[in-house]
Amino acid sequence: MQDGKVVEVWANGSMLKVHSGSTVSVVELLGDEGAIEVGDTLKGNWTALGGETIWRGSECFDAFIQDYG
């Protein structure tokens, strides 16, 4: 897992753009919409496509990694 910083949030908090190193990932939250904000640091596998668990500290969130580049 790698650290990632949330740089953009849209669609009522259900969509995130996360920057990790040289990777930018588009992430859809599956539940907990609005719980994550711009500037939050998350841990996750940002190059995996599909369903993943992402973490903010000890909190876990179900997410779907839609794209990365």
C-alpha positions, 0 to 999 in steps of 0.5 A: 500500500502507498500513501496518496493525497486527495486532490479533488472530490466531486459527485457529492463526495463519491468520486476522488482524484488521488495523487500518489508519487507519479500516479493519479488515480480516479476512485469511487467510494462505495458508501461513506460518500462525503467522508473524505475531503481534499487534503486527506492522506489515504493508503491504498493500492492506487494502480489496482483496478476494481474493488479495493479497501482504502485507509485513512488512519485506522478508518477503512473505506470500500472503493472502486479504482476506476483509472490511473495514470 
